[in-house]
């Protein structure tokens, strides 16, 4: 039944079948090693002359580990389906695979797209309505690695992101960017060290004072909510989290601004003061399908050598489907199994 619902379950069915059937050959009821006789008073294992306890223990351990991975997989699948990025015929990963094959939306009226649509429908067993529903779902989904354009960002536009980067680089040095979020160690017993810290605080305050008149009317509550969401999204597994984060940050900021200009100003400078803000926003832009815009930012601010993850993001290898983590764990067990057999 599970395979009929989602083909990804086949991965675990294959893994589990192999090991369960192996164990079933000597203990089909789960009673063999607990009692000397079965329910009909027939002695267990009379037809088994030799049992390799070491191999049996290993197979039990493998089965237990795979079941743990399967539990993690099921939890992740439930979480994934909670985002409702699926149709009656296609799962989220299948939709994303189709997206990778789609051209820019401006070409969807061309004969080449019609031929591609027929190919996809035949491959996945889709009707015209099924395919149309898939396209509608993809139009509202943020994802990278595709020529198909993502939906617009909720509030902010490219000019707003440029304004934030300009302000960030006016307030922070490239050394801060390289250091990331790792704080510098301070010797509290060293007066000279403390004096240097206080000097940096004063310099920072002066920079913020000088830049505020230039950015005061630039950033709205909506833009800041979007920027904060992009910052937080970089640690998320699902691009669907983006809209939820924007809405959450927007509600929070609206409550803050009721306290006056100073609270909004504090929130803006707090984000501008984060060493990892530039990198995390760039990573989120790749995640959401705005890789081309991210490249423009990287080129303008000379950031091509500053992020270890950049090359993977450029080839869409930085982000993977969360459920695959459980597959990788099981693959490690399988690799170990082959190693044992080779010994």
C-alpha positions in Angstrom: 0.0 0.0 0.0 2.7 2.5 0.9 4.5 2.0 -2.4 1.2 2.9 -4.2 1.0 6.1 -2.2 4.6 7.3 -2.6 7.2 5.5 -4.6 10.0 6.6 -2.3 8.8 3.9 0.2 10.1 1.3 -2.2 13.7 2.2 -1.2 13.0 1.0 2.4 10.8 -1.9 1.3 13.7 -3.3 -0.7 16.1 -2.8 2.2 13.8 -4.3 4.8 12.6 -7.2 2.6 16.1 -8.5 2.2 16.9 -8.6 5.9 13.5 -9.6 7.2 13.4 -12.6 4.8 16.9 -13.6 5.8 15.8 -13.7 9.5 12.5 -15.3 8.6 14.3 -18.4 7.3 15.3 -19.3 10.9 12.7 -17.3 12.9 9.5 -16.7 11.0 7.4 -16.3 14.1 9.7 -14.4 16.4 9.5 -17.3 18.9 12.5 -19.4 17.8 15.1 -18.0 20.1 12.6 -17.5 23.0 11.2 -21.0 23.4 12.6 -24.5 22.6 9.3 -25.7 21.1 6.6 -24.1 18.9 2.9 -24.1 19.7 2.6 -27.6 18.3 5.4 -28.9 20.6 7.8 -29.2 17.7 11.3 -28.3 18.6 12.8 -25.2 16.9 15.8 -25.3 14.6 15.8 -29.1 14.1 16.6 -28.6 10.4 19.3 -26.0 11.0 22.7 -27.5 11.7 24.7 -24.3 12.2 23.9 -20.7 12.9 26.6 -18.0 12.6 25.8 -16.0 15.7 28.1 -13.2 14.6 26.3 -12.8 11.3 22.9 -13.1 12.9 23.8 -10.4 15.4 25.0 -8.1 12.6 21.8 -8.7 10.6 19.7 -7.8 13.6 21.7 -4.7 14.2 21.4 -3.7 10.6 17.6 -4.2 10.7 17.3 -2.1 13.8 19.3 0.7 12.3 17.3 0.6 9.0 14.1 0.7 11.0 15.4 3.8 12.8 16.1 5.4 9.5 12.7 4.4 8.2 11.1 6.2 11.2 13.1 9.3 10.5 12.1 9.0 6.8 8.4 8.8 7.7 8.6 11.8 10.1 10.2 13.8 7.3 7.7 12.7 4.7 4.8 13.8 7.0 6.6 17.2 7.5 7.1 17.5 3.7 3.4 16.7 2.9 2.4 19.3 5.4 3.6 22.0 3.0 1.1 20.8 0.4 3.6 20.9 -2.4 2.1 17.9 -4.3 -0.8 16.9 -6.5 -3.0 13.8 -6.6 -0.5 12.2 -9.0 2.8 13.8 -8.2 4.9 14.1 -5.0 7.1 17.1 -4.2 10.3 15.5 -5.5 8.5 14.5 -8.7 7.3 18.1 -9.2 10.8 19.4 -8.6 12.2 16.9 -11.2 9.6 18.1 -13.7 10.5 21.7 -12.9 14.2 21.0 -13.8 13.1 20.1 -17.3 10.9 23.1 -17.9 12.1 26.1 -19.9 11.4 29.7 -19.2 7.7 30.5 -19.1 7.9 32.8 -22.1 8.5 29.8 -24.3 5.6 27.7 -23.0 3.6 28.5 -26.1 6.3 27.1 -28.5 6.0 23.7 -30.2 9.1 22.5 -28.3 7.3 23.0 -25.0 4.2 21.1 -26.3 6.5 18.2 -27.2 8.1 18.3 -23.8 4.6 18.3 -22.2 3.6 15.2 -24.1 6.9 13.5 -23.0 6.4 14.4 -19.3 2.7 13.3 -19.4 3.6 9.9 -20.9 6.5 9.4 -18.4 4.4 10.1 -15.3 1.0 8.9 -16.6 -0.6 12.3 -16.4 -3.8 13.6 -18.1 -3.9 17.1 -19.5 -5.6 18.2 -16.3 -3.0 16.5 -14.1 -0.2 18.3 -16.0 -2.0 21.6 -15.7 -2.4 21.2 -12.0 1.3 20.4 -11.8 2.2 23.6 -13.6 0.0 25.6 -11.4 1.7 24.1 -8.3 5.1 24.8 -9.8 4.3 28.4 -10.6 3.8 29.2 -6.9 6.8 27.1 -5.7 10.3 28.5 -4.9 13.2 26.4 -6.1 16.6 26.6 -7.7 18.4 24.8 -10.5 15.7 25.5 -13.1 15.2 27.9 -16.0 11.7 28.4 -14.9 11.3 31.6 -13.0 10.4 31.5 -9.3 7.5 33.6 -7.9 8.4 37.1 -6.9 9.8 37.7 -3.4 6.9 38.6 -1.1 7.8 42.3 -0.4 11.3 43.2 -1.3 12.7 43.7 -4.9 16.2 43.7 -6.3 16.7 47.4 -5.5 15.8 46.7 -1.8 18.4 44.0 -1.6 21.0 46.2 -3.2 20.2 48.9 -0.7 20.7 46.5 2.2 24.1 45.2 0.8 25.2 48.8 0.2 24.4 49.7 3.8 25.9 46.5 5.2 29.3 47.1 3.4 29.3 50.8 4.5 29.0 49.6 8.1 31.1 46.5 8.0 34.5 45.6 6.6 35.3 42.6 4.4 37.2 41.1 7.4 33.9 40.9 9.2 32.5 39.0 6.3 35.4 36.5 6.3 35.1 36.0 10.0 31.4 35.2 9.8 29.4 34.9 13.0 32.4 33.7 15.0 33.0 36.3 17.8 36.5 37.5 18.5 38.0 36.4 21.8 38.4 39.2 24.3 40.8 39.1 27.3 38.8 40.9 30.0 42.0 41.2 32.1 43.7 43.1 29.3 43.0 46.8 29.5 44.3 47.5 26.1 42.1 44.8 24.6 39.0 46.3 26.4 40.0 49.7 25.3 40.1 48.5 21.7 36.6 46.9 22.0 35.2 50.2 23.4 36.8 52.0 20.5 35.1 49.7 18.0 31.7 50.2 19.7 32.1 54.0 19.5 33.2 53.8 15.9 30.2 51.6 15.1 27.8 54.0 16.8 29.2 56.8 14.8 28.8 54.9 11.5 25.2 54.1 12.3 24.5 57.7 13.2 26.0 58.9 9.9 24.3 56.4 7.7 20.8 56.6 9.3 19.7 59.8 7.4 20.5 58.0 4.1 18.6 54.8 4.8 15.8 56.1 7.1 13.3 56.4 4.3 14.6 53.6 2.2 13.7 50.5 4.3 10.0 49.8 5.0 8.6 47.4 7.6 7.8 45.1 4.7 11.3 45.2 3.2 12.9 44.5 6.6 10.5 41.6 7.2 11.6 40.1 3.9 15.3 40.6 4.6 15.0 39.0 8.1 13.1 36.1 6.5 15.8 35.6 3.9 18.4 35.6 6.7 16.5 32.9 8.7 15.7 30.8 5.7 19.3 29.9 5.0 19.1 27.4 7.9 15.8 25.8 6.7 15.3 22.5 4.8 12.3 23.7 2.8 11.9 26.7 0.6 8.2 26.7 1.5 9.3 28.1 4.9 10.1 31.4 3.2 6.5 32.8 3.0 5.8 31.7 6.5 8.9 33.4 7.8 8.1 36.6 6.0 4.6 36.7 7.5 5.9 36.0 11.0 8.6 38.7 10.8 6.1 41.1 9.4 3.7 40.6 12.3 6.5 40.9 14.7 7.8 44.2 13.2 4.4 45.7 13.1 4.1 45.1 16.8 7.6 46.6 17.3 7.0 49.8 15.3 4.0 50.6 17.5 6.7 51.5 20.1 8.1 54.2 17.8 10.8 54.8 15.3 13.6 53.7 17.7 12.4 50.0 17.7 12.4 49.8 13.9 15.8 51.4 13.8 17.1 49.0 16.3 15.8 46.0 14.3 17.3 47.3 11.1 20.7 47.9 12.6 20.6 44.6 14.4 20.3 42.8 11.0 22.9 45.1 9.4 25.3 44.3 12.3 25.1 40.5 11.8 28.4 39.3 10.3 26.7 36.5 8.4 23.8 38.5 7.0 25.3 38.9 3.5 26.2 35.2 3.1 22.9 33.9 4.5 20.8 36.1 2.3 22.8 35.1 -0.7 22.4 31.4 0.2 18.6 31.9 0.5 18.4 33.6 -2.9 20.0 30.5 -4.5 17.6 28.3 -2.5 14.6 30.2 -3.7 15.6 30.2 -7.4 17.2 33.6 -7.6 20.7 32.3 -8.5 21.1 34.8 -11.4 20.4 37.7 -9.1 22.7 36.3 -6.4 25.5 36.2 -9.1 24.9 39.9 -9.8 25.3 40.7 -6.1 28.5 38.5 -5.9 30.0 40.2 -8.9 29.1 43.8 -7.7 30.5 43.3 -4.2 33.4 41.0 -5.1 32.3 38.0 -3.1 33.3 35.1 -5.3 36.1 34.0 -2.9 34.3 34.5 0.4 32.0 31.5 0.7 33.0 27.8 0.8 29.5 26.7 -0.2 29.3 28.9 -3.3 30.3 26.4 -6.0 27.8 23.8 -4.7 25.1 26.5 -4.7 25.9 27.4 -8.3 25.4 23.8 -9.5 22.4 23.1 -7.3 24.2 20.7 -5.1 24.0 22.7 -1.9 20.4 21.9 -1.2 18.9 18.4 -1.3 15.6 16.8 -0.4 15.5 16.4 3.4 14.1 12.8 3.2 17.3 11.8 1.4 19.3 12.0 4.7 17.6 8.7 5.8 18.5 7.1 2.4 22.1 8.1 2.8 22.2 6.5 6.2 20.8 3.2 4.9 23.2 3.3 2.0 26.1 3.5 4.5 24.7 0.3 6.1 24.6 -1.4 2.7 28.2 -0.4 1.9 29.3 -1.8 5.3 27.4 -5.0 4.5 29.4 -5.4 1.3 32.7 -4.7 3.1 31.8 -7.4 5.6 31.2 -9.9 2.8 34.6 -9.1 1.2 36.5 -9.7 4.5 
